[in-house]
Every structure is written in C-alpha cells, then in structure tokens.
Amino acid sequence: MTARLPESGHAPVLLDRALAALAPRAGQTLVDATFGGGGYSAGLLDAADCRVLALDRDPDAVARGRGLSARYGKRLSVVEGRFSGLGEIVDRHVAGPVDGVVFDLGVSSFQIDEPARGFSFRHDGPLDMRMGARGESAADAVNRLDEDALAELIGRLGEERRARAVARAIVAARRRSPVSRTFELAEIVRGVVRRSPGGVDPATRTFQALRLWVNDELGELERGLAAAETVLREGGRLVAVAFHSLEDRIVKRFLTERSGAGARPGRHMPPVDEAPAPTFRLLSRKAARPSGDETSANPRARSARLRAAVRTAAPAWRAAA
C-alpha cells in the first residue's frame, strides 16, 4: 500500500507503515489525533471508504482541514482540540467506540516554516512556540523563570548537558533587555554550547525544551494515550509515531505496561498487587524505523519511531482502577 503525497507537499513520515498497522477498512471510523497538514487523514481516506475524525490544537491546522474536507465530504471531520480532550471529542462526534487512533507527534512542517510562530531558529520571528492560541509563550518562559527553573527545564526536556550554562547566559542577556526573538535566543545558546563536528545546531535542544514546556506536550501525550485506550473498540488499532526519545519513551512505557510485556517479578520475589488485565497486544516489540529511501527523501524522518498495538477486550485501566 503506497500512499500518495498530500497536496501540501509536506510528506507525512512512516505513512505506509502506519497504514499497514492501522489496516483501515470500509465502514470504519478512525481518529487522526494530530491533523497537521492532513497527510495521515488523507492516507486513511484514500486507503479505504472509511470515516476520519481529525483533531489539532492549532487553529491554523483546523482551517487547513476545511480544504481537505471539501475533497472528502462528510467522511472527514476536523475539529480543534488537545490530546487530553480526545475522549470528550470522540463522544461528541462518534456513536460508539472507534476502530483506530493515530498520533503523529511533534511539531508540524507548517509550524516550523512559519516565522511568526517562533518554532524554528532557521527564521527570525517572535519567540512564541504556542501550538494553540492561548497560554504562556517561549518568551514568557525565558524572561520570567529563574535560572534554576530554566536550567531544570532545558536539561530535562532538552536533554542539554550544558543546561546550567545556557540558563545563566539567558538570565544575563535578559538583564540588558527582554529576549523576544528566535535569532536572539539561538545566538545566546550558541555562545555557550559548541557545535560538535557533524552535529545538530547547538540551539536545537533548548528550542525543543521550550516548545515541549510551552505546550505541555509530554503531559498531553500521556493523557492522549490513556484517552485512546478508552475510545478504541476491541480489535481497534493504536499507532504512535515519535521523533525524539522523550516521546518514544512515553509511548513505549505505556504500551509495554498496558500489554503486560514488562519485566515480571521472579518466583523468589515478594508478591505484588496483580495488575489489571492487558488492554493492548503489541504488533511488534520493536519500533518500526524509516527506510533509507525515506530518510534520503525526507531528512525529518531519520529519528522517527513507530509503535503499534491492538486493543483487547479488557476494561481500560483508568476505568478498572
């Protein structure tokens, strides 16, 4: 099954592998929890005569969805919402459980390519990074948080080893004037973090940390996975594509735990409370990786990891607890 490239030209990563795992069929209802440019939604709708309910917290993405809805009619519904609201959104728009949920995580190409959104240091723009229209921006974080809080944020969410030095440099810079532009922040970081030969730009990890903090992306992911567990029917498929280790770790831990595939205590270990029945069956213990051809054609794909599982008949853990 080979999916066609969406009209936007933004290639969805690991789409063919995701479609194979989701196995859409006529009459099914599936949820695209990260509409973005619509690549996954279009791939599902082209693969089978199914219905897709797509959500995105970005109003710009929802507006783009209107154009795709014109092509697919009532088979596609695009609504504004976060992962944490997935359960309520499905309840409002779908009669009964759904047949599949897919998460294509991280920032979209549209957001990166729009300087006014402030996600990328490749373009100068306001230091915003909000996926939605509300809440604190990245500029609020770098100008409000104290040095300890900044260092903790950049170290934990950006996995930046020189987080303390970066935080100290930001605090020193903002004493002169507020840090409000992407180029400005990138230069501050580059002043204290050296680029390793062949490595990524030194500002990458700090920008990642701020984006994750501004949008509470890891917390939303945890809540979204739990919500997917409650809305999937028995035999429904869950697919998640992650682009960095923090996201993938959350997906892996959730599916390992919910499938009962984690390490079990030995016979000589003291007894532990019995866990609820597994709510998922793993399609593979290992994450799927993009092919060499895909990474050559789309460098953004190189860090992608796809994990997939099938819903069992067991009650959702949240409900069973």
N, C-alpha and C positions, 0 to 999 in steps of 0.2 A: 504494500500500500504506500504510494508516494503522494504526499500532499503537495498541492500547488502553492507557490509563493503568494502571500496576500498582496493585494493591490498597492498597499502602502510601501512595499519593497523591504519592509523590516522582517527578516526571516525568523520565525519562532524556532527556538532551539529544541532539538531532540523531538520534533513534532511527530515524525514517523514512528519512533519508539513509543511515544505517549499514546498515539492512536492504536498501536498494536496492543498495548497494555489495557487501554480502556475498552477496546473491541466494540465500538458503537454499533447499534442495530436499529432498524426501523422501529418507530414507535417509542423509543426510549427517551427519557429526559435526563440530561446531563448538566452539570454546573461547571462553568469556567469561572473560577474564583478570582482570576487575575486577567481581566479582559485585555488591557493594554492596547495593542494595535489590532486585536481581533484575530490574530493568526491561529490560535488554538480553536476558537469558536468556529472560524471558517473551515478549518481542517475537519472538525467533527461533523459539521453540517454537510460538507461535501462528501464525507465518507459514508453517510447513512441518512435515511429520511427520518432523522431524529429531531428533538427539540433541545435547544440550549438556553439555559438561564445564565447570563453572564453578569458579574458584578465587578466594580472597580471603585476605589475610594477617590479617584481622581476625576473631577467633573469634566476635564478635557477628554478623557478616555470615554466617558459615557456619551459625550457629544459626538465623538467619532463613531460610536456604536450606532447612531441613528442612520449613518450612511450604509453600514453593513446590514442593518435591519431592513433597509429598502430592498436589498438583494434577496434576503431570505424570508421576508414577511413575518408571519406570526411564529415561525419556527425559532426565531431569535428574539430574546428579551434582554435588554441591557439596563441595569439599574445601578445606582450609586450605593455603595456600602462597603464596610470593612469585613475582614475575615471573621471577627468576633460576632458580627451580626448575621453570619451565614444561615444559622438555624432559623432565625426570625424571617429572613428574606425568603428562604425556601417555603416556609409555612404560608407566607402571603401569596406566593406566585405559583406554587405547585400543589396539586392534590395528591398527597401521599409521598412516600419516600422516593429518592432519585436513584438512577442507575449508575452514576459516576460523578466524581468530583476531581477536578484537576487544578493544581496550584503551579503556576509558572512564576517563581519567586524573584524578588529583587526589583531593581529599577528598570523601567522600560526604555527602549531606544528613543522614544518620543520625548521622554522627560530629560534624558541626557542631552539630546540635540537642541533643546530649547534653552538658550542662555538665561532667560528671565526666570526659569525655575530654580537655577542655582545649584543643580546637582553635580555639575562637572567643572573641573578646573581647566578643561580644554577651551572653554569660552569664559569671558569675563561677564559676570552678571551678579545680581543681588544674592547674598548668601542666605537662601531661603530653604530649599530641600523638602518642603512640605508636599506630600503626595495629595493631600486634601487641601481645603481652603481655610482650615481652622487650626488653632494650636500654636505652640511656640515654633519659631524658625531656628535654623542653624545659627543665625546672627544673634538671636536671643541667648543661645547656649554659650557661645564663645565670649559674649560680653557680660553675661550675668553669673555664670558658675565660677566658683573659686578655683584656685589652682589644684587643690586636692581632688575636687569633683571632676574637673576636666581631665586630669591625669588618669583617674579611675575609668572614666568613660572611654577615653581614647585607647587605653590599654586593654580593657575588657572587650569592647565592641569592635575596635580596630585591630586588635592583636598587634599593637605597635610597641616594640620593645623600648623605644625612646619616648614613651608617652609623657613622662615627667618633664623631659626637656622641651617637648612640644608645648605642653601646658604652660610652662614657665615663659616661653617665648610669646605665646598668645597673650598672657597677662601683661607682660612688659609692653607689647605693641598697643594694647587697648588703653594703657595709661596715657599714651600720646593722643589717640583718637579711636573711636569705636571701629572694630573690624567688621566691615559690612559687604565686602566684595569677594568673589571666589578667587580671583587672581591674587588678591592681597593675602588671603589665608594660605593659599598654596605657596607663596613666596616665604611666608613666615615659617612654614613647616620645612621647606627645602633648606632654610638657613640652619637647621639643626639636625636634619636627617639626610644622610648622604645616599645617593643613588648607587646601588651595587651594580657592577657590570652586567648588563643584560637584564637588570631587574625592573620592576614597575616604578612608576614615578613615586618619589618619597611622600607625596601628599595623598596618595591613594588610600592608605589605611585610616588617616584622620578623617577624610571625607566620608569614608564608609561608616566610621563610628558615629559621626554626627547625623548622617542620614538614618541610620538604624535607631538612634536615640530620638530624633525628631518625630519619627513615625511609629515608634514602639513596634518595629517590625517583628522582632523575635517574640514578644508577648502576643502580638496579633496572630503570628503563625501558630503558637501553641493553642490559642483559643480557637483558631480556624480548624485545626486538625481534630480537636475534640468535637467541634460542631459538625464536621463532616462525618464523624463516627455516628452521630445521632440521626443524620438525614439519609444515609445510604441504606438501601434495602439489602436483604440477604442476597449475596452474589454480586452486589454493586462493586465498582472498582474505584480505588483511590490512587491517584498519581500525583507525585510532587517532584518538581524539577528545581534543584537548589544550585546556587552559583558560588557559595563560599562555605567554609567549614562550619560556621556557627549555625547557619540554616540547616545544612545537611545533618548536623549532629542532632538537632531537634527532631527532624523527620525520622532519622534512623532510630533514635531512642523511643519515640512514640510507637513506631511500627514494631520494633523489637519487643517492647513491653506488651503492646496490645495483642501480639501474635503468640505470646508465650515462648518466644525464641531466645530470651535472655538466659544468662547462666543460672542454673538451678543449684540449690544447696546440696552438698554431698550427704550421704546417708549418715555420716557421723556428726553432721552439723545439727545444732539445736533446731527444733521445729519452728516454723514461721507461719504467720497467718496465711491461709490459702488465698491466692489472687483470684479475681473474678475470671470467668471463662474467657478465652481469647475471642476478641471481636474481629480480628483480621487474620487472613492467611497470606503469608508473603508469596509473591510471584517469583521472587528471587532474593536470596540472602545478600547478594552483591548489588551495588548500584550500577545502573547502565551508564556507560560513558559515550560521548560522541565519537564518531568515526574520524579518522584522519582527514577524509574528504570534507566532512562538515566543518572541522576546525580550520581547515585551509580556506574554505569559502566564507566562514563566519568566525573570526577570531574570538568573539564573545562567547562562543560555545566551549572553549577549551577547558573551563573549570566546572562545567555543568555535570550534575549527578542526578539521575532519575531513579526514584524508588516507587514501587507499586505493590498494592495488596488488594485482596478480595475480602469483602465484608462477610462475616459469618452470621449465624442466626442469634448469637449471644446478645444480651442486652448491653447497651452502651455502658461503659464503666462508670461514667458520671451518674447515670440513672441507677446503676446497680449498687452503687456505694451506699 
